[in-house]
Amino acid sequence: MRYETGSNEDIEQVFIDQVKKNTMQQTSLSAYKLIKPKIGEKQAQVVEVLRHFKNASNMEIASALDWSINRVTPRVLELRNMGVIEQVGLRTCMVTGQNVNVWRLKK
C-alpha cells in the first residue's frame, strides 16, 4: 500500500479505515490464527499493522499503533527471529523521509 502523505495522522487513519472496512483476506486470517497463540499481544498488534499495510517501516508501525519506536523495534526483531516477518528491502519511510528497512509478513 502506498501512502498519499507522510503525516502520522494520515498513516494512522489509513490503518483505522482498513480495520473498519474489514478487508482482511481469508488466507491472511487463517495464517494469523495459526501464529496468534504463539505470539504475544504486542507482537500481534505489529502483525495486524503489517497485515493491513502489506509492508511498513518501524516508524510507520509505531505511528499506526501510536507507540514509540523503542516499543516497536524489539517486537519486529522478535517476529523476525520467529520467522513471522521478513525484510522486503529499503524505501523512503513515509514518517521520517529517511531510507529505511521495510517489513512484511512472511509468505
PyMOL commands that set and color helices and strands:
alter all, ss='L'
color gray80, all
select helices_A, chain A and resi 8-21+26-38+41-53+58-65+69-82
alter helices_A, ss='H'
color red, helices_A
select strands_A, chain A and resi 85-92+99-105
alter strands_A, ss='S'
color yellow, strands_A
deselect
rebuild
show_as cartoon
